[in-house]
Amino acid sequence: MSVIIVRNPSIDDAEHNALRAAAWNRDCDRIWGPILARSLGWAGALDGDRLIGFVYVAWDGGPHAFLLDPTVHPDFQHQGIGQALVREATAIAQEGGCEWLHVDYDNELDAFYQSCGFRPTLAGLIKLAR
Ligand SMILES: CC(C)(COP(=O)(O)OP(=O)(O)OC[C@H]1O[C@@H](n2cnc3c(N)ncnc32)[C@H](O)[C@@H]1OP(=O)(O)O)[C@@H](O)C(=O)NCCC(=O)NCCS
């Protein structure tokens, strides 16, 4: 496999949004610079110059880091790239001095997150928009 994981690569918004649209099956038109500037770090999966995977890590400024939006292009899924992105995100959180890495997800992704080393915990959620 020629795919490599790169920490904090510069990423073109149009390419990133197209990756998300393909993987999440919904349009995305985010401007990523300000989002990533507030994060602890991010990782891209690159097939040559092409962005085919992404994840980023939000932070509370203390011991808690939050894994957000692991994404792998459908053409590249089930090759271990999602796990590799989560490993890199975990290293970002560890090297940032965090004690805990949190994630939340829908039931169908339980096997993926367990395979990445997450264990279940209680969490809470409030729906703010209809
Ligand atoms: C979730 C996602 C990042 C996984 O990426 P991936 O590169 O395919 O994951 P891996 O190859 O590292 O998967 C490792 C194992 O996790 C499990 N797994 C992976 N994707 C899964 C899925 N969609 N549903 C259930 N289990 C899954 C499988 O056991 C898999 O092993 P296998 O391929 O031998 O069956 C990818 O499916 C994706 O981008 N989904 C759309 C975006 C999304 O929902 N992100 C998560 C938001 S919480």
The ligand as a Gaussian input file, in Angstrom:
#p B3LYP/6-31G(d) Opt

LIG

0 1
 C      -15.138000       4.765000       9.958000
 C      -14.034000       4.793000       8.889000
 C      -13.129000       6.015000       9.162000
 C      -13.213000       3.502000       8.974000
 O      -12.143000       3.608000       8.062000
 P      -11.411000       2.278000       7.475000
 O      -10.111000       2.717000       6.906000
 O      -12.341000       1.541000       6.584000
 O      -11.188000       1.430000       8.813000
 P      -10.165000       0.216000       9.046000
 O       -9.846000      -0.441000       7.742000
 O       -9.025000       0.715000       9.846000
 O      -11.123000      -0.763000       9.908000
 C      -10.635000      -1.624000      10.859000
 C      -11.770000      -2.499000      11.362000
 O      -12.787000      -1.670000      11.961000
 C      -14.100000      -2.209000      11.630000
 N      -14.810000      -1.279000      10.762000
 C      -14.299000      -0.365000       9.893000
 N      -15.271000       0.366000       9.302000
 C      -16.422000      -0.092000       9.806000
 C      -17.777000       0.267000       9.588000
 N      -18.130000       1.254000       8.730000
 N      -18.728000      -0.406000      10.292000
 C      -18.379000      -1.393000      11.162000
 N      -17.097000      -1.771000      11.412000
 C      -16.144000      -1.144000      10.734000
 C      -13.846000      -3.515000      10.889000
 O      -13.771000      -4.546000      11.862000
 C      -12.483000      -3.257000      10.282000
 O      -11.788000      -4.433000       9.993000
 P      -12.070000      -5.205000       8.591000
 O      -11.893000      -4.217000       7.495000
 O      -11.041000      -6.287000       8.603000
 O      -13.471000      -5.703000       8.665000
 C      -14.663000       4.874000       7.458000
 O      -15.593000       3.808000       7.310000
 C      -15.363000       6.184000       7.141000
 O      -14.733000       7.160000       6.688000
 N      -16.703000       6.239000       7.377000
 C      -17.482000       7.442000       7.039000
 C      -17.226000       8.559000       8.022000
 C      -17.554000       8.158000       9.454000
 O      -18.638000       7.672000       9.744000
 N      -16.585000       8.398000      10.378000
 C      -16.737000       8.084000      11.781000
 C      -17.502000       9.124000      12.480000
 S      -17.796000       8.781000      14.207000

